[in-house]
Structures are given as structure tokens and as C-alpha cells.
Amino acid sequence: MRDDLLTLLTALAAMVLGLWAWRRWHYRSFWLVAGYPLMALTVRGTWRKVALGCGLTKKRQRWWFTLTPGAVASTGLVKVRRRFQRIAVDTKPWMWLPLPTRHGWRVTLHLLEGQIPDDYSQAAERLAHSWRVHAVRVSSPRPGRVVLSATMHDPLVRIDRLPPSDALLKVVVGRLETGKPWEIDFRTVPHWLNAGATQSGKSNLANALIVGLAPQPVALVGFDLKGGVEFTPYAPRLSALATTRAECAALLDDLVALMADRMGLCRTAGARNIWQLPPGVRPMPVVVLIDELAELYLMADKSEKDEIARTSTALLRVAQLGRAFGIYLFCCGQRIGSDLGPGVTALRAQCSGRICHRVNDPETATMTLGDLDPAALVSARAIPAETPGVAIFAGQDGQWYRARSFLVTEQAAEHAARMYSDLTPAWADITSYVHDTDTDTSELDLTELLDA
Ligand SMILES: Nc1ncnc2c1ncn2[C@@H]1O[C@H](COP(=O)(O)OP(=O)(O)OP(=O)(O)O)[C@@H](O)[C@H]1O
């Protein structure tokens, strides 16, 4: 008898150890074979209770039949007096079978009458706690349906690298929590705001962009309002670098003139943007990286007012018109609040790409993520300091995602800048049309080029 018990205990211990080792060494197969079926049963089995607890049920009149009148029936406490009678019962939304995903599961629900997806977004945290999962995200692929996507653990604690993108002006900078690549594609979303507290991972993201764009036929321009400490090491791959406000103002004037020149070029060729020009004529795209955006707007005394107004207007013009003429902005800053003036608010409206790292104040999160789902703001404020590089990212599709950039050290970015320094176009060459300024000259050059 004792031997049997010992054998049973040993077998149990070996099984637990085996399961632990399986989970530890090959989590994906463990999840699909053992974890997911158990989880699917639990989710289906507990849905009525969970929906009731999270306020997602509706009272509906139903005919109710029971053999034991007086017994407690239905989900609520409904006393049935007769065997067959009409009573109000709590109805749960119809749930399909949960399907496994890379980091958890997802399930489609049919909304009950009067419900909207926002009701589920507001209950997302309660749902996550009820099912003991890391997070539940809500999306609505079509009217009347919501999809709950649950992640068992934070998938961004450790992320694997992905191959770089081959497409022009597109850089894979990290991974989304769905496991998909986090892409910054300037041709789809031309201007970006990248906000975050100190040590949240903003510069790391800028490094990732430098490494991704360095091998591409693109001119890179740096505005480093930290006195040049961030971007000077990347100077070999930068066509121009401004480190003071005065230099920034001059460089912005150049960019506005360049834009006007490209406008003339497109007008002459009957094109709406530089991408409609033939490849031989098309000017090189320019990506402008700005570090510490707030410094451009901070006023120590009234004497700076005019300079700030000039800089702010020029930057806004670049943001408004740059897209068609191949000039793209990537603005980083710790604070992008409305207290910096109306220039920042107007610039923000032009930047449809938003990235919000960990922030200290709710206003920066609100300013950066704007009118996105309130859950995005909650998520941005919940980013822990132990995971630098994690950010809330809003792209072209209007959806928001949690994402984490790949770690790209300053050394890696410096190395890329040196390695591809021969691809750096001289600023004088890029702006050569500007300095000729004569429209006739541009027309002449264009006709010659088109003929060629
Ligand atoms: N994606 C990431 N994965 C791992 N570590 C990261 C990641 N991003 C940043 N870090 C680390 O976090 C630290 C801070 O990063 P970073 O310098 O990019 O922050 P920052 O927001 O630019 O800070 P500051 O405003 O002070 O310059 C660095 O030591 C960096 O190595």
C-alpha cells in the first residue's frame, strides 16, 4: 500500500516536473496542447458568471419551465412559483469558441441590443482579472461583433528581432504585442510624434530609425536641441545638423525653400507629389529627426518671441506641406503639452503618427495620443519603468497597439552612420535648386531630364 502511494506520488511529481520543463523550454507547443484547451473550457464555462459580474448581460423575458417550483433558478436569484411561467433572466452575449493565438486566445462575441464595443473596452480590465490573464483588448471587426483578445503574459518583456524592411522609407523598429512587426512607414504616415519621460526609450527608437534609414537613398537631417550630444555621433550620415535654436531656424528656412522648390518642380511636371515624377527627376526624400522638441518653443524672455514664432511657423509649414514633397518629420520630446503654445498644438494636429512611451504626466499622454480610445491613455500610464522601449503606438489604421522597440545602442547607430556615410548627400546638393531659385532654371533642368 505504501509502495503504491510512493509510486503514485513519484509519477505525479515526474508529471509536474515534465509539464514545467515543457512549458519552460517550448512554451508555444505547451500552450497549444495543454494550456489553451483548458483555458478555452474555463472561459466558456465561466462566461455567464463573468459577463454578469462585469455588467455585460441584459435582462430578457423568457418562458421558464421547472419541475421544482420555488427552487432558485436562472443566473439571478429568480424564484419560480409555477412550473411554467414567463420571467426575466440575465442573458449573456453569445460567445464563439475561443481560438488560440501566439500569446493567448481570442474570442468573438455577438453584442446584445443596445450594447456598443466601448461597453466591453470599459470592462476589459475587469475581464482580465476575472480570467486571470495579463490583459484583454477589445476590437470590433464589424457592426454587432466584438473580439476579445487576451494575452496570458506581457509579450513585450522579451522580444525577438525581425528582419529589416526592404521598402523605401519603411523601418521595422520593434514588435507589436500581437507579435507583428512594428513598422514606421513614412510614406503611409509622414509625420510622427514620439513622446516619453527620460529613460523611457525615445532615443533608442531614433537610433533604430537611423540604423534602418542609413542604407536607404534618403537624406537625413538632425535637429538636436540637446546641444548636439545625441546626434553629433551620427553626423557622417546626416546631411545637415542644427544644435541651437538659431541653427534650427536657418535649417527650417532651407527646408521651407526646398519645399517651395519641389512644389515648382511638381507643378511644372503636372505631378501632385514627388512620387508621381519619373525616377530620374524625383528629388531625394528628406527625413528630419528632431530631438527635444519643447526646446524649440521654450521662451526665456520676450526677446526670443519673434525667433520662436518664426521657427514654429516654418516647422508647421513643413508639417503641413512636406508630405507631398518628400519631407518627413520625426519629433521626439519629453513633454508635448499645450502650455508650450499654440504652435505645438497645431504641429500635433499634423502628426498622424503617435508614439507614447512611459510618461510622467497625464497631459503628455493625452496630448500625444489625443482622441484615441481612453484605454490607450490608461495603458500608456501603466507602462512600467523596468521595460524601456515599450510604447503605445497609433498608426494609420486608427487602432492603437502596445509595442516595444528593439534595443539599438548608440554604438550600433554610430556604426551604421559611419558604414553608410558614402550615401550621405551633401546639403548643398539637395538645396542646389533652392539656391538657383529661378523657376526658369528648374524648368530647363526638368525638361532636359525628362527628355533624357
Ligand atoms: N527597446 C529597448 N529594450 C531594452 N532596453 C532599452 C530599450 N529602449 C531603451 N532601452 C534602455 O533604456 C535606457 C534609456 O533609453 P533612451 O536613452 O532611449 O531613453 P530616452 O527616453 O531617450 O531618455 P533621455 O530622454 O534621458 O535621453 C537605455 O539604457 C537603453 O539601453
PDBQT file of the ligand as one rigid body, heavy atoms in Angstrom, charges set to zero:
ROOT
HETATM    1  N1  LIG A 501      13.660  48.676 -26.524  1.00  0.00    +0.000 N 
HETATM    2  C1  LIG A 501      14.516  48.628 -25.520  1.00  0.00    +0.000 A 
HETATM    3  N2  LIG A 501      14.877  47.451 -24.981  1.00  0.00    +0.000 NA
HETATM    4  C2  LIG A 501      15.742  47.401 -23.957  1.00  0.00    +0.000 A 
HETATM    5  N3  LIG A 501      16.304  48.481 -23.385  1.00  0.00    +0.000 NA
HETATM    6  C3  LIG A 501      16.004  49.673 -23.873  1.00  0.00    +0.000 A 
HETATM    7  C4  LIG A 501      15.070  49.811 -24.966  1.00  0.00    +0.000 A 
HETATM    8  N4  LIG A 501      14.949  51.132 -25.222  1.00  0.00    +0.000 NA
HETATM    9  C5  LIG A 501      15.738  51.775 -24.354  1.00  0.00    +0.000 A 
HETATM   10  N5  LIG A 501      16.366  50.908 -23.548  1.00  0.00    +0.000 N 
HETATM   11  C6  LIG A 501      17.330  51.254 -22.490  1.00  0.00    +0.000 C 
HETATM   12  O1  LIG A 501      16.740  52.257 -21.678  1.00  0.00    +0.000 OA
HETATM   13  C7  LIG A 501      17.679  53.282 -21.388  1.00  0.00    +0.000 C 
HETATM   14  C8  LIG A 501      17.089  54.621 -21.782  1.00  0.00    +0.000 C 
HETATM   15  O2  LIG A 501      16.861  54.662 -23.168  1.00  0.00    +0.000 OA
HETATM   16  P1  LIG A 501      16.905  56.011 -24.009  1.00  0.00    +0.000 P 
HETATM   17  O3  LIG A 501      18.213  56.687 -23.846  1.00  0.00    +0.000 OA
HETATM   18  O4  LIG A 501      16.473  55.669 -25.379  1.00  0.00    +0.000 OA
HETATM   19  O5  LIG A 501      15.798  56.856 -23.249  1.00  0.00    +0.000 OA
HETATM   20  P2  LIG A 501      15.345  58.353 -23.523  1.00  0.00    +0.000 P 
HETATM   21  O6  LIG A 501      13.873  58.362 -23.371  1.00  0.00    +0.000 OA
HETATM   22  O7  LIG A 501      15.898  58.849 -24.801  1.00  0.00    +0.000 OA
HETATM   23  O8  LIG A 501      16.000  59.088 -22.301  1.00  0.00    +0.000 OA
HETATM   24  P3  LIG A 501      16.537  60.595 -22.251  1.00  0.00    +0.000 P 
HETATM   25  O9  LIG A 501      15.352  61.482 -22.533  1.00  0.00    +0.000 OA
HETATM   26  O10 LIG A 501      17.048  60.723 -20.859  1.00  0.00    +0.000 OA
HETATM   27  O11 LIG A 501      17.608  60.705 -23.316  1.00  0.00    +0.000 OA
HETATM   28  C9  LIG A 501      18.946  52.955 -22.158  1.00  0.00    +0.000 C 
HETATM   29  O12 LIG A 501      19.881  52.427 -21.235  1.00  0.00    +0.000 OA
HETATM   30  C10 LIG A 501      18.566  51.884 -23.131  1.00  0.00    +0.000 C 
HETATM   31  O13 LIG A 501      19.590  50.944 -23.264  1.00  0.00    +0.000 OA
ENDROOT
TORSDOF 0
